[in-house]
Amino acid sequence: MKLNQLIIETATWLYKINSNFEENHYRSNELKPKPCEDYHSLEYGEFNKLIEKRSAYLKTNNIELLTEAEVEKLGKLIWSNPDESVHDGGAELYAQGLYDISECPPWDSWICKANEFEEFKDLNGTIISWLPDEHFNKFHSGKSISIMDNMNWVKRINCRNEFVEKLIREPENLKLEEPPIKWNSDKQLEINNLRWS
């Protein structure tokens, strides 16, 4: 599948199918991978099966996809590398559940692995995701507090793609947000225990 189509389908899913972040932190049951401990123990092929499942759902249910122009206005591309996590939960706390304890982004936001497309070859080993603008500060806060440099905005690509070029670079006027009181260690533990099981 072409990259632009993957991005559009991801954005459409987050705006039309699973738009309530507070309900499941963009981790829908419809796309949930096979039960495992965490991203690192995800069975081979499960990542792409999730992408295919999302595409099939949108087609089967005749969901009208967002246009490129709509996607450009509504969000940005981010990258994450859970393999470089120290599993301290800091980013998860300040991102208010947008990330899990290993800095893995929510599976509903996954577009591809960076090595699958020429545009992202310099980010090899990372997950490319699409982030709705209403959560920019959550991502920024989690990234700011993390002791690892394993997540960021996609800031450049390696080949010409006019659509993708409009989805990259760090947004302006970002703010560091303190997590609400509800995001304490007990809440984190409860969510992480249920998330991948």
C-alpha positions as CSV (number, residue, x, y, z in Angstrom):
1,M,0.0,0.0,0.0
2,K,1.2,3.5,-0.7
3,L,2.4,5.7,2.1
4,N,-0.1,8.6,1.4
5,Q,-3.0,6.1,1.6
6,L,-1.7,4.7,4.9
7,I,-1.5,8.1,6.4
8,I,-5.0,9.1,5.3
9,E,-6.5,5.8,6.6
10,T,-4.8,6.3,10.0
11,A,-6.1,9.9,10.3
12,T,-9.6,8.8,9.2
13,W,-9.6,6.1,11.8
14,L,-8.6,8.5,14.6
15,Y,-11.2,11.1,13.6
16,K,-14.1,9.0,12.5
17,I,-13.9,5.6,14.2
18,N,-11.9,6.0,17.5
19,S,-11.9,9.7,18.2
20,N,-12.4,9.6,21.9
21,F,-8.8,9.5,23.4
22,E,-10.0,9.3,27.0
23,E,-12.0,6.2,26.3
24,N,-9.1,3.9,25.3
25,H,-6.1,6.1,24.6
26,Y,-6.3,5.4,20.9
27,R,-6.0,1.6,21.5
28,S,-9.2,0.2,20.1
29,N,-10.3,-3.4,20.5
30,E,-10.9,-3.6,16.7
31,L,-7.2,-3.1,16.0
32,K,-5.7,-4.7,19.1
33,P,-2.8,-7.0,18.3
34,K,-2.7,-10.5,19.6
35,P,-2.2,-10.7,23.4
36,C,1.4,-10.2,24.4
37,E,3.5,-8.6,27.2
38,D,4.4,-5.4,25.3
39,Y,5.5,-4.1,21.9
40,H,8.8,-5.9,22.1
41,S,7.0,-9.3,22.4
42,L,4.6,-8.6,19.5
43,E,4.5,-11.6,17.1
44,Y,6.2,-11.1,13.8
45,G,3.7,-9.8,11.2
46,E,1.3,-8.5,13.8
47,F,2.2,-4.8,13.0
48,N,1.3,-5.1,9.3
49,K,-1.8,-7.2,10.1
50,L,-3.1,-4.3,12.2
51,I,-2.6,-1.9,9.3
52,E,-4.4,-4.3,6.9
53,K,-7.3,-4.8,9.4
54,R,-7.8,-1.0,9.7
55,S,-7.9,-0.7,5.9
56,A,-10.3,-3.5,5.5
57,Y,-12.6,-2.1,8.2
58,L,-12.8,1.3,6.5
59,K,-13.6,-0.3,3.1
60,T,-16.1,-2.8,4.4
61,N,-18.0,-0.1,6.3
62,N,-17.8,2.4,3.5
63,I,-16.2,5.1,5.6
64,E,-15.4,8.2,3.6
65,L,-11.7,8.9,3.9
66,L,-10.4,12.3,4.9
67,T,-8.8,14.3,2.1
68,E,-5.1,15.1,2.0
69,A,-6.0,18.7,2.7
70,E,-8.0,17.7,5.8
71,V,-5.2,15.5,7.1
72,E,-2.7,18.3,6.6
73,K,-4.7,20.6,8.9
74,L,-5.5,18.0,11.6
75,G,-2.2,16.5,12.6
76,K,1.6,15.8,12.2
77,L,3.9,12.8,11.9
78,I,5.9,11.6,14.8
79,W,8.5,8.8,15.2
80,S,9.2,6.6,18.2
81,N,11.6,3.9,19.1
82,P,10.4,1.6,22.0
83,D,13.6,-0.5,21.6
84,E,15.5,2.4,23.2
85,S,13.2,2.8,26.2
86,V,14.4,2.5,29.8
87,H,10.8,1.7,30.8
88,D,10.7,4.3,33.6
89,G,7.2,5.5,32.8
90,G,8.1,9.2,32.8
91,A,7.0,9.9,29.2
92,E,3.8,7.9,29.7
93,L,2.9,10.0,32.8
94,Y,3.5,13.4,31.1
95,A,1.9,12.3,27.8
96,Q,-1.2,11.2,29.9
97,G,-1.3,7.7,28.3
98,L,-0.5,8.7,24.8
99,Y,2.6,6.5,25.2
100,D,2.9,3.3,27.2
101,I,5.7,2.6,29.7
102,S,8.2,1.7,26.8
103,E,7.3,4.9,24.8
104,C,5.3,2.9,22.3
105,P,2.7,5.1,20.6
106,P,-1.0,3.9,20.5
107,W,-1.5,1.2,17.9
108,D,-4.4,3.0,16.3
109,S,-1.9,5.7,15.3
110,W,0.6,3.4,13.6
111,I,1.3,4.1,10.0
112,C,4.4,2.0,9.2
113,K,7.8,1.0,10.3
114,A,10.3,3.6,9.0
115,N,12.4,1.1,7.0
116,E,9.3,0.3,4.8
117,F,9.4,3.6,3.0
118,E,12.2,5.6,1.3
119,E,10.9,8.8,2.9
120,F,11.9,7.6,6.4
121,K,15.0,5.6,5.8
122,D,17.1,7.8,8.2
123,L,14.7,6.8,11.0
124,N,15.3,3.1,10.6
125,G,14.0,1.0,13.5
126,T,11.3,3.4,14.5
127,I,7.5,3.5,14.3
128,I,6.0,6.3,12.2
129,S,2.6,7.5,13.6
130,W,0.1,10.2,12.9
131,L,-0.8,12.5,15.8
132,P,-4.0,14.7,15.9
133,D,-3.3,18.3,16.8
134,E,-5.3,18.2,20.0
135,H,-2.6,16.0,21.5
136,F,0.5,17.9,20.4
137,N,1.2,19.1,23.9
138,K,0.8,15.6,25.4
139,F,3.4,14.3,23.0
140,H,5.7,17.4,23.6
141,S,5.4,16.9,27.4
142,G,6.2,13.2,27.3
143,K,9.1,13.8,25.0
144,S,10.4,16.7,27.1
145,I,10.4,14.6,30.3
146,S,11.9,11.5,28.8
147,I,15.5,10.8,29.6
148,M,16.0,9.0,26.3
149,D,16.0,10.6,22.8
150,N,13.7,8.0,21.3
151,M,10.7,10.0,20.1
152,N,10.3,13.2,18.1
153,W,8.5,14.9,15.4
154,V,9.4,13.8,11.9
155,K,11.4,16.8,10.7
156,R,12.7,15.8,7.3
157,I,12.2,13.1,4.7
158,N,14.6,11.6,2.2
159,C,12.7,12.0,-1.1
160,R,10.1,14.2,-2.6
161,N,6.5,13.7,-1.4
162,E,4.5,16.9,-1.3
163,F,1.8,15.5,1.0
164,V,4.2,14.1,3.6
165,E,6.2,17.3,3.5
166,K,3.2,19.2,4.8
167,L,2.9,16.8,7.8
168,I,6.4,17.1,9.1
169,R,8.3,19.6,11.4
170,E,7.7,20.5,15.0
171,P,4.6,22.6,15.6
172,E,4.9,26.1,17.1
173,N,3.8,27.3,20.6
174,L,4.0,23.9,22.3
175,K,3.5,23.8,26.1
176,L,4.7,21.5,28.8
177,E,1.6,20.2,30.6
178,E,1.7,18.7,34.1
179,P,-0.3,15.5,34.2
180,P,-3.6,15.5,36.0
181,I,-3.8,14.1,39.5
182,K,-5.5,10.9,38.1
183,W,-2.3,10.0,36.4
184,N,-0.5,8.4,39.4
185,S,1.6,5.3,39.5
186,D,-1.5,3.1,40.4
187,K,-3.3,4.3,37.3
188,Q,-0.3,3.7,35.1
189,L,0.1,0.2,36.5
190,E,-3.5,-0.7,35.9
191,I,-3.5,0.6,32.3
192,N,-0.3,-1.2,31.4
193,N,-1.5,-4.5,32.8
194,L,-4.6,-4.3,30.7
195,R,-3.2,-2.8,27.6
196,W,-1.5,-5.6,25.8
197,S,-3.2,-8.6,27.5
